[in-house]
């Protein structure tokens, strides 16, 4: 697992990327969005987020503290540390990790997540975007 560049963006969960830009946008079909509302104990994943993580909607989204279970075993501890820093120190998450899909093998994902604070400075939710960068990483390593 490696850290990604420090780019700050705010994700959105308003509709899927394919709905917004149409089916011809292949780049955005590899981007998903999620929100973990910690105060309401609610999780919302876009269709793309499910697909990128290799899950189907009827399985439901993973809570933030269980997100590491879908990852490659070598990346689980590091993502847990990123999430802990996000929640306890309000730090942005900007990292890459691998997920294992039952049908297509190991995929490399880039995730950026941002804590959203309440009026008292407590993390009330986490917004995230994730992008499948598998093909990009394969091309750059060749």
Secondary structure, 3 states (H helix, E strand, C coil): CEECCCCCCCCCCCCCHHHHHCCCCCCHHHEEEEEEECCCCEEEECHHHHHHHCCCHHHCCCCHHHHHHHECCCCHHHHHHHHHHHHHHCCCEEEEEEEEECCCEEEEEEEEEEEEECCCCCEEEEEEEEEECHHHHHHHHC
